[in-house]
């Protein structure tokens, strides 16, 4: 066979590693895979390339790991506003149930969970409450509802609320919504429930928010029978300031207000988007006169009455925005920078390597089948020529005249001695 030439030779040159290394833009590759024998200089270049490649892969792995941790940045901005929605205010009496409203049936069903009472302790507990003992033959009710117990025996807002004003205008129990929490029945001001319009305020400072006077009814507090999780040891109310969309977690996030004091609470709003609403007039409700409170003994007022004043510190709000600290573009930029620093490559260098691998595949795999197919063609032609030669020896005296020379790939006709056999030979 002849040595390969033409397109085949060009393909083999393209798949040669030394030829590829001499033209590749990957730094140092030409010094490692150049022509010639192995020298100490070539070995040093190979070590340098391996170390650079290892450092590059390590940096890429670190960047990918950092991207997978999903770090974020928080941007805090303070903006002024001409009007803010007043938050929801949830109030709970620390005492969940009034002692005068408890019955033997309540103690039978709720005593173990709320007070830690055993059945044998019911009589002693009723004596501590100042109530008559359980009558003989008492049979508890087969049905019991905890929500009904809190509604019936819990502190009602009509009994606790002595005065209510919002921005100087009277308000009342109709401006509150009953809600059940872990502390029992509580009441939320400006909850927006049932489609009620939310209250707004155009000013900050004391006198431009909610001011209420409450009677905690300390004489209705249950005695501390056992130290349990639900046992209250304080006197007063628990307060939580939250948005209308947030359910109250007053047992965890609320703060306390004790009787005998006036508590001022200034708050500031934080949100990412503020929707302004038109200021609406408050409904005029029935208010209680302060004359009843002034006629009470000063000692009882100090033990049971408190004043709570909640308002905005200023008409501004903070916007808190969280966004990715590491974007995909930054990841690609870091990988490209590490690639250029350690191995001097780029995206086009990767395309060059892929193109070289394709050339190797065409030369080593497809070229093997191509050469095998070509090697079978000359052998078939040789066998055919030998058969023709044997027929020619049988008719030595047969003369066909002078025959012009046939160019390659021409067709020649040969007659046998019997003048009946014709062979067509195609020369490749």
Buried (B, 14 or more C-beta within 10 A) or exposed (E): EEEEEEEBEEBBEBBBBEBBBEEBEBBBBBBBBBEEEEEEEBEEBBEBBEEBBEBBEEBBEEBEEBBEEEEEEEEEEEEEBEBBBBBBBBBBBBBBBBBEEBBBBBBBBBBBEBBBBEEEBBBEBBEEBEBEEBEEEEEBEEEEEBEEBBBBBBBBBEBBBBBBBBBEEBBBBEBBBBBEBBBBBBBBBBBBEEEBBBBBBEBBEEEBBBBBBBBBBBEBBBEEBEEEEEBBEEBBBBBBBBEBEEEBEBBEEBEEBBBBEEBEBBBEBEEEEEEEEEEEEBEEEEBBEEEEBEEEEEEBBEBBBBBBBBBBEBBBBEBEEEEEBBEEEBBEEBBEEBBBEBBBBBEEBEEBBEEBEEBBEBBEEEBEEBEEEEEEEEEEEEEEEEEEEEBEEEBEEEEEEEEEEEEEEEEEEBBBBEEEEEEEBEEE
